[in-house]
Amino acid sequence: MALGRNRRRERGIDYWPGFVDALSTLLLAIMFLLTVFVVAQFILGREISGKDEVLNRLNSQIAELTQLLALEKSGKQDLEDTLASLQSSLASSEADRSRLQQLLDSGAGSADVANEKVGRLTDALDTEKQVSARAMSQIELLNQQIAALRAQIAAVEEALQASEAKGQSSQARIADLGRRLNVALAQRVQELNRYRSDFFGRLREILSDRENIRIVGDRFVFQSEVLFPVGGADLDAAGQAEMDKLAAALLELAQEIPPEINWVLRVDGHTDASPLTGTGRYRDNWELSSARATSVVKYLISRGVPANRLVAAGFGEFQPIAEGDSPEVLSQNRRIELKLTER
């Protein structure tokens, strides 16, 4: 028995599981940060997409107004061409009238024919003037419509600029939110690590005299023989005494941790690889490891630890800390692990 104890002391502490757990905790923290960031980005992205829809509608209106403006300009050009043609005809008519008036004055030709031609030309001239007046009126109306269209285009451009400025502001808010989330998450992790260190320090002082209780990475490891009888899941007297110490440390720590830190103590049950017969109380190592973890949690609750701060999990024989089938290795793998973490 002394020889086996000396061999266990000579074996080094395996820090690898603690390193893996620390790495997994860091990965969980990063995944939580990414999840919150993605949710925030999704919400703000929906707001930006709504602004994009407004921008698309405004762009469509601008295109329609541009087409209308082009049509109005084309109509204006046609009217201006018509007006130029009428003015040319009017100038030709006035030239003919002047020439006939000269012929009339000089006495050449028949006065009645000349007067008749002068009358017709006068009527044609009046008609041309009326057409010219209507064309000028239409041109003026078109100018007013073009001015109104230009005012609408200016208003749409101002709305587009305002929307773009708001989109840039939303992007800045997203970046600021991500930065604040990073800072808040880092602060939470630092606070939880500090309280975890305090908790482990107190447990070291309380449980330092037990050979079968050790620290592996960021968790306390109790050998099953310290807490339970062989093949059983009910705490024996020695196990209850150890859990009383643990409950006292937890209650003291719970008063110091701020309420905004959502911490839990995870109790993990592990067995060795030896299969159960299946005829006893527990059919396999899954049930035995879960029952032992649950037994610890229920006992802590009976000692006043809040139930919402405890988690029980059973891992069966599938998370060993040592490889092999020697009695010493099997004893190391039969254990209860305690880890203070964030829910």
Stockholm file with secondary structure:
# STOCKHOLM 1.0

chainA/1-343         MALGRNRRRERGIDYWPGFVDALSTLLLAIMFLLTVFVVAQFILGREISGKDEVLNRLNSQIAELTQLLALEKSGKQDLEDTLASLQSSLASSEADRSRLQQLLDSGAGSADVANEKVGRLTDALDTEKQVSARAMSQIELLNQQIAALRAQIAAVEEALQASEAKGQSSQARIADLGRRLNVALAQRVQELNRYRSDFFGRLREILSDRENIRIVGDRFVFQSEVLFPVGGADLDAAGQAEMDKLAAALLELAQEIPPEINWVLRVDGHTDASPLTGTGRYRDNWELSSARATSVVKYLISRGVPANRLVAAGFGEFQPIAEGDSPEVLSQNRRIELKLTER
#=GR chainA/1-343 SS CHHHHHHHHHSCCCCHHHHHHHHHHHHHHHHHHHHHHHHHHHHHHHHHHHHHHHHHHHHHHHHHHHHHHHHHHHHHHHHHHHHHHHHHHHHHHHHHHHHHHHHHHHTCSCHHHHHHHHHHHHHHHHHHHHHHHHHHHHHHHHHHHHHHHHHHHHHHHHHHHHHHHHHHHHHHHHHHHHHHHHHHHHHHHHHHHHHHHHHHHHHHHHHTTCTTEEEETTEEEEEHHHHSCTTCCSCCHHHHHHHHHHHHHHHHHHTTSCTTSCEEEEEEEECCSCCCCSSSSCSSHHHHHHHHHHHHHHHHHHTTCCGGGEEEEECTTSSCSSCSCSHHHHHHHSEEEEEEEEC
#=GC SS_cons         CHHHHHHHHHSCCCCHHHHHHHHHHHHHHHHHHHHHHHHHHHHHHHHHHHHHHHHHHHHHHHHHHHHHHHHHHHHHHHHHHHHHHHHHHHHHHHHHHHHHHHHHHHTCSCHHHHHHHHHHHHHHHHHHHHHHHHHHHHHHHHHHHHHHHHHHHHHHHHHHHHHHHHHHHHHHHHHHHHHHHHHHHHHHHHHHHHHHHHHHHHHHHHHTTCTTEEEETTEEEEEHHHHSCTTCCSCCHHHHHHHHHHHHHHHHHHTTSCTTSCEEEEEEEECCSCCCCSSSSCSSHHHHHHHHHHHHHHHHHHTTCCGGGEEEEECTTSSCSSCSCSHHHHHHHSEEEEEEEEC
//
